[in-house]
């Protein structure tokens, strides 16, 4: 039976706004972080958060799960974590007839919202266990494929300070994340509000706004938003200009970039642009929607060369120069 519910753009915007408002009752400030995380969720993608401990990354995902009434699961990545600890394993059990048989025991990946905490502390073998789940929304154990429930969203974190004993994510795995979001340290005003909210007997809690099925329908609506050819071309030109072997690339790209962004970067910008348009009350994608999505969509996909690392060049500086150099074609 078809349970697809048709929703309208104004319902999309109202529901997303309510989710952000409920999250704001628990998470102080960090509006850009909350917006980018919500955009990734509504696009059906996954996000990588980079920031020092204690900035509320776990609380953010837990609060999101409360607002959309979904199952939340937290996986703490450590060097001794094994793939079976994530996806699950087959157990030998005795049935009612006294015979032994295999039964699959679900791992923590079988939830709707997954927090992969400090993902770069696990070995590459364990990190790879997340790849199929993130891309295909399924896991395969002993030649049997198990589908994951929808919506499915992975929010992975990594600490940029403590690099000892870590296994940096390879470029192919970084590319699986739709967005990479840098989590800034809160200003003094936000720190005071955090103290006021968390050091009293009354701890704020977010209320349910919608359910997982409605989120899935919002994801379908987002993909149906039309985008003009010239806006798609602008996203494509942004992507190709990030490659140093492109003669039309800015000089800063040719000097400091080793490898440019993959086509997934363009897909991320367009999907995020569609969602940004809906959140702004529009049913068409503008140039600014693509520009606003460029930073989180490209910063982990552009690989800098040794000269850039030696001079302390940040990927965000490269993307800023890219946005200044690539001008939309006049309509």
N, C-alpha and C positions, 0 to 999 in steps of 0.2 A: 504494500500500500504506500502511495506517495504521501509523505508527511511534510513536503516542502511548503513552507509558509512564505507567502509573498509579502515582502516588507518594502516600504517606501523610503526615499532618501531622507525625509524629515524624521522618520522613525529611527533611521540609522544614526543621524546626528544627535537626536535626543537621548538615545540609549548610550552612545559613546560619552556624551557629556555627563550623564548620570554616573557612569562608571568612574570617570575622572574625578567627579565631585566626591564620590564615596571613598575612593582611594586617598583623596586629599584629607579626609578625616583621620587617616592613620599616618600617611606619609607626609612629612612636612616639607614644603618646597618641592624641589626636583621636578618642576613641571615638564621640562623638556625630556627628562628620563621617563616619566610616566607616559607622556604623549608618544614617544618613540616605541616604548614597550607595547602600548595599546595598538599602535599602527602595525607592528610586527605580528601581533596576535590576530588582528583582523585581516591581515594578508595571508594568514596560514603559514607564516615563516617562523624562524627561530632567531634569537638575539644573543649576542655576546656582550656582557657587561664587564668593563674594566675599571676597577677602583679599589681603594684601600678598604680593609675590613671595617665593619661597623657603620656603613652608610645606608643600611636598610634594604639591601638587595633581596635578602630572604623574605623580609616582611612585605616587600612589594609584590612578590609572586604569591605569597600566601593571601594577601589582601585581594589581589585580582581573582584568585580562586573563590574567595568568599563572595565577591560581587557577582560572579557569574555562576555560582552554585556548582562548581566543578571539583573534581578530585585533585588534590595537591600532593606532590611527592618530592622529597628532597633527597638528593644523592650526594654524599660527601666524598669527593674523589681523593684517594690516597694512593701511594705507590703500590700497596699490596691489594688494591681493589681488582677483582677479576671480572671478565665479561659476564659470567653467570650471575654475579652479584647484582648486575644491572638488568639483564633481560629475563633472568629466571633460569630454571634447570628442570630436568626430568628426574622425578623421584620414583623409587620402587615402593609400591604400596600393596597391601593385601585387600582384595575386594570381599564382598559379602559371601562369595562362594568359596573363599579360602585360597583363590589363585592370586599370584603376584602379577602385577602389571605396572607399566610406566604411567605416571601422571605428571603433566606439566604444571609446575608451580610458578605463577607469575612473579616477575621481579618488579622493582619499584618503577620501571619504565612504563608499566601499565597504569597510567594515570592521565589526566588531561593537561595539567600544568606541571612541568618538571623543572626543578631547580638543580642544575648540575654545578655544584659549588666547587670552586677551584679546580676546574676541569684539567688544567695544565699540570696538576700534581700526579695524575695517573699515567701509567705507561701507554705508549702508542697502541698496544694491543687492546687495552681497555677503552681508550678513546675511540677506537674504530668501531666498538660495539654500538656507539651512538649514531654512526653514520646512516645505517639502514633505517633506523627509527626516525631520524630527522628528515631524510629525503623521501622514503617510501611510506612512512607511517605504519610500519610493520617490522616484526623481528622474526628471524628464522633460527630455529633450534632443532637440531637433528633432522634436517631436511623438511621440517614442518614450518610453514609460515603462519604467524599469528598476527592478525590485524589489531591495530591499536584504536581505542575509542576516539571519537572526534568531539570537540576540537582537540588538537594535540599541539602543544607549544613547549619548546625547550628554551629555557633561559639559563645560559651558562655564564659563570663568572670566572675571572682570573685576576690575581693580585699582581700589579705591575712592579711591586717593590721587592718581594722575596722571590728571587729567581733560583736560589739554590735548591737542588733536588726536584726541579720541575722539568717537564717535557713539553717544550713549546709546540703548539698546534701546527701541523704542517699546512702549507698553503691550500692544499686540496680540501682539508677539513674546515679551515677558516672560511672558504668559499661557500660552505653549506649554510653559513649564518647569513640571514638576510641583512641584518643590521649589526654593526658594532657600535655600542654606546659607551662613551666615557662618562663615568659618574663623578661629578665634581664634589669637592668638600664644601659643606654648607656654610653660608655666612653666619655672622654672630647672631643676627635676629632669628634665623632658623634654629640655631643651636639652643637659644633660650626657649623657643617654642617646643623643641624636642624634649628639653628638660621638664617643662611644665606638663607635657602630656604623659611622660613615661615615668615620672617619679612620684606619682600620686596613687591613691587607691583605686581610682577609676581609669582604666585603660580603654581608650576608644576602640571600637570595632566597626568594621564596614558592614553595611547591610546588603542583602541580595538585591541586585538590579534586574538580572535576566538569567537565562539558563544556557547550557551549552548548545542546545539545538538552535536557539535564536542567534547565537554567535556564529554558528555554521551558516545560517541564512544570511547574516551580515557579510560573511566572507564571499558568498555567492554574489550578492549585490555589488560588492566592491569590484569584482572582476568584470561585471557587466557595464561599468561606467565607460562611455565612449572616450576615445582620445584621438585628436586630429593628427593627420599624417605629419604635419610640420612640427608638432610637439614630440612625436615619436622620433622624428629625424634629429631633433635637438638632443634627445637623450642618447641616441646612437652616436652623434658627433662628440658629445661629452666623453663617451666611452672610448671611442677610437683615438681621441686626443690625449688619453692617458697613456698611450703606448709610445715609447721613445723612438721606435722605428717608423713612426708616422711623420712624413715630412712637414705636415701642417701643425704638429704638436708644438706647444710653447717651449721656449728654450729651457725653462726650469724643469720641464718634464724630460727633455732629452739629456739634461745634465745629471739629474738626480734619481731618475726612475730606472729600475732594472727590468721589471715586467709590469705592464699595465693591467687594468681590471678585466675580468672575464665577462662574458655575456650575461652571467647571473647578476652582475652589477646593474646592467641596464634593466633587466627584469625587475629588480628590487626597486629601482627609481620609479619605474612606471607604475608598479603596484602601489607603492607608497604614495605616489602622486595622485592616484585615483582615490585613495582613502583620505588624503589631505583635502581633496576637493569636496568629498562628501562631508567631512567634518567642518568645512567652511560653508556648507549649504549650497554647493554647486554640483551639477551633474556633468561636468566637463573638466578636463585637466588643463591647467594653465602652465606656462613656462615656470612660474615661481614654485609650483608644486614639485616640479622636477628638481629645481635648484635646492629647495629645502630638504629634499631627500638625498641629495648627492653626498653630503658629508658622512652620515652613518652608513650609507650603502657602499661607499667606495674606500673608506679609510683602511679597511682590513684587506682589501683586494689589490691595492697598489703596493708593489714590493719595491722598496728603495734600494739603491746600490750602496757600495761601501763608502763612496764619497759623501753621500747624504748622511749616513750614520756618523761619519767622522766629523762632519760639520754640525751635527745635532739638528738636522732638518726633520720636521715632524710631517707625517702624511697629511695632516689637516692644512699645513701651509701649501702643500702641493695642490690639494683640491681647491683651495681658495684661489690660487693662481690659475687653475684650470677653469674655474667658473668666470673669472675675469676675462680670460682669453677667448672662450667660446661664446660667441654672441648669437642669439636667436636670429633666424632669417626673418626679414620683414614679410608680413603676410600680404 
